[in-house]
């Protein structure tokens, strides 16, 4: 398993920390999200979601930076993490069959999932790469979407051909798959009408901080309820994240600018009036708490002092 020695340190968070060095090209394949309507569920490409929320699609985009939980009234389920979904594994397998010299390959699965392996999963060797441990075994290319554990569809995290013509890694914490290959297979993946893929460089960042083009605070909960700039300025909202945290989540599709203004006006009471209301409330509470003359006397003294202060203020203005 000398190929693992060609990987960059895991904590470098680079493409070659997942896929070994030495391939002509590297590609990132995006797992589709799901758009859940009342009657059916359809796959959703990252680029389509980005266009909907006003984000810019690019090779290093991150789902949390470009996404919204709802889209035109339909709920959105995020992409699969740590496993290759059938929408990716099946078309990718077909491409690999056409561009591979052999159907024999190696599969690697992270044993930390804690599930029971299915009965048909073969015995395997164990490889420890310091930050990841893998159960490795020989298999056929047709097993690229093999479900390893009982109860859920967990595919292999690593797949590579025996002659090292290509390598695929789906890390347990990522919702995309990275691949190293030659130029011909690279062009076939990018040209696929089914797969959503972008070219990446060996040193590109794979972490959740890689998307510097689409700041996460700039994504709205639903682009049908984006906050107009004049409202953000009036209510001192730093970003649409503040809007997301404060606006009550409802299933209604749109809210007018007037509704937004009224909502935030109700939230932000004038501070100047608050101290006077507190004083009156305290005096009222004192009266209720005791029937003696002392609390009443204190209350009247406070009211007289407030009245004198207000009078002197207006006299100074008029003078």
ABEGO torsion letter per residue (X at the ends): XAAAAABBBAAAGBAAAABBBGBABBBBBBBBBBBBBAABBBBBBAAAAAAAAGBBBBAABBAAAABBABBGGBBBBBBBBGBBBAAAAAAAAAAAAAABABABBBBBBBAAAGBBBBAABBBBBBBBAGABBBBBBBBBAAAAABBABBGBBBBBABBBBAAGABBBBBBAABABBBBBBBAAAAAAAAABAABBBBBBBAABBABAAABAABBAAABBABAAABBBAAAAAAAGBABAAAAAAABBBBABABBBAAAAAAAAAAABBBAAAAAAAAAAAAAAAAAAABABAAAAAAAAAAAAAAAAAAAAAAAAAAX
